[in-house]
Amino acid sequence: MYEGAIQDLIDELGRLPGVGPKSAQRIAFHVLSADPADVNRLAGALRKVKELVRFCTSCYNVAESEQCRICRDPRRTDEVLCVVEEPKDVVAIERTGEFRGRYHVLGGAINPLEGIGPDNLRVRELMARLGGGAVRELILATDPNTEGEATATYLALMVKPMGIAVTRLASGLPVGGDLEYADEITLGRAFEGRRAV
């Protein structure tokens, strides 16, 4: 559509997840009309994240040093380990303020259609951490979709013989939702996970 640098920028932006052709074009033209100082700050932030950010050597969350801030926090318990798919899931759980244990980021979920099996995830590293003997409970906080369920089932089968309690995050109806709009699986899980009032 366009020529040279602007089309190159649109193409690169379009490769980002969740950014379609129209959004890529809008962002590109915003960058073109933006103050040069703002554009330089954005470019600097992109360079900085590639230079400084890595994965924590313990839990594989994002970090700027050997370990992330959660793994460095001595106030957290080592007895409870929460398994998530991606670093963004750690942020979501941390926002609740309810969890004071440690994390393990798998780096995805089992998805045979995409060719992703347990060997493509950080399952070996998880099993090594569990072998240390400190963990009493493993919370499986994978996404409530087909891939997340397959991953949780696989991990539960692997961990059960170790004598560690394995739990799964409850799933069900969202606050403020209507029953008529809930799908059968969500409604079924809400019934399974019901509790006394």
Salt bridges, closest charged atoms under 4 A:
GLU12 OE1 - ARG15 NH1 3.13
ASP38 OD1 - ARG41 NH2 2.28
ASP73 OD1 - ARG75 NE 3.07
ASP73 OD2 - ARG100 NH2 3.68
ASP78 OD1 - ARG102 NE 2.74
ASP89 OD1 - LYS88 NZ 3.72
GLU94 OE1 - ARG76 NH2 2.47
ASP119 OD1 - ARG124 NH1 3.58
GLU149 OE2 - ARG168 NH2 2.95
GLU149 OE2 - ARG189 NH2 3.22
